Amino acid sequence: MKTRLIAVAATLLLGACSTSRLYYWGSSEMSDNGTTRYEQLAYRNYDKQTPESICALVVLYEDMVSHPGGVRKTVPPGICAEYGFLLLQEGTAATFEQHATRKQKRAFRSEDYGALFAARGEEMLKKEMELYPESAKFIGPLLKRLTGK
């Protein structure tokens, strides 16, 4: 019995050391300080928001939701909500239109960023509730407030 308990504990400890990730966080490469691309851009945007940080974060979120990776092959919890909220915030579409690089604009197949971001933002909040039903208590009222629907 004691041997079996030790074997289970060892298996759990070794399994926790795996290099595979449950989710895709924006880059397969880690920075020198061990952070992902998502962590770097989200921190930069929330610490000192600039038009460039907003544009970079919008493109990163689009990549994360369009190409989910990791072991689960699904979008990480909260990412669709963060993305949708960012897209629905007043001024995001105009900021993107004015400050995004050509490369960043190629991530979207539209020139009407206002309509695109409004539709995509609502879609992302609904997708968050679909992927993570427990989020509906928070996201549902937020969606109503932001979209009026």
Summary of the structure (lengths in Angstrom):
residues: 149
radius of gyration: 18.6
end to end distance: 58.3
largest distance: 66.5
contacts: 400
relative contact order: 0.12
helix: 66%
strand: 0%
